Amino acid sequence: MVVRTEPPALSDAEVDRIFRALADATRRDIVRRTLVGEASVSVLAADYDMSFAAVQKHVAVLEGAGLVTKDRRGRERIVRADPNRIARARILLADLEGLWRARFDQLDQVLADPDTTH
């Protein structure tokens, strides 16, 4: 028997870290790339017009938000995305979208029958 439970809600601080991390195009690209397959920081850095240290900082921000993990393999640091954490952020956005759509449904009702007070 498989029992599915909802993961605990993200704290406000966790949500802030996730969306701050995803606010940068380079970090979003790193997440995309590491969702497809793990990569070393060196391999990631080779594709950006910035220093290795700058890419390391981007990875550190993503790691702090829990969006990626970094493991040591010999002399390299291997980065991989955490799809579970990304799914939790997606659930939060879906919840917010539901609230937003409900507000529009209410507005549609008011506009359809302006004589009704809600």
C-alpha positions, 0 to 999 in steps of 0.5 A: 500500500502506498500512502501519499502525504503532502510535504510540509508547507514551506516557511516564509523564509524558505519561499523567500530564498527559493524565489530570490534564487530563481530571480536570476537568469543564470541561476535558473539556467543552472537549475535547468541544466542540472535537472537534465543531468548532474554537472561539475561546477567547472563544466557549468562555469565553462558556459558562462561569460563570468568567472569560476568564482561567480558561478560558484556563488550562484551555485551557493545561492541555489544550494542555500535555497535547497534547489540544488545539492553539491557533492564532492567527487574527487577534486570536483564538486558535482551539482544536481537539482532537487526536483522535490524542492522545485515541485514544492515551489510549483505547488505553492505557485499553483495554490496562489494561482487558485486564489487568483482565479477564484478572485476573477471568478468572483469578479465575473459574477459581479460583472454578470449581475451587477445588481447582486451585492456580494 
